Amino acid sequence: MFRSNVNQLLEEKGMSTYALAEKSGISRQSLFKARQDAGISECRLSTLARIARALEVGTKDLFDEKREP
């Protein structure tokens, strides 16, 4: 299971979802999915790469793996 870091990164960068959509060329619907823990694992790697580029971070910085006990 993955945990999304997109909301945290948006806050750190002072960027809105609308601004990220404009900068990345990704729909706000896709960004909504990437912002959810359950949704980020359903995103294409190419979509995550575009989001990461727009946020000026590495793709792997968009999520953390949650380990189940």
Residue pairs with C-beta under 8 A, 6 or more apart in sequence:
1 37
1 41
1 65
1 66
1 68
2 37
2 40
2 41
2 63
2 64
2 65
2 66
3 37
3 40
3 63
3 64
3 65
3 66
4 34
4 35
4 36
4 37
4 39
4 40
4 62
4 63
5 61
5 62
5 63
5 64
6 31
6 34
6 35
6 40
6 51
6 55
6 62
7 35
9 55
9 57
9 61
9 62
10 16
10 17
10 20
10 35
10 55
13 55
13 56
15 23
15 55
17 28
17 31
17 32
17 35
18 28
20 26
20 31
20 51
20 54
20 55
21 27
21 28
21 31
23 54
24 31
24 50
24 51
24 53
24 54
25 50
26 34
26 47
26 50
26 51
26 54
30 43
30 47
31 51
32 39
33 39
33 40
33 42
33 43
34 40
34 43
34 47
34 48
34 51
34 62
37 66
40 48
40 62
40 63
41 63
45 59
48 59
48 62
48 63
49 59
51 62
52 58
52 59
52 61
52 62
55 62
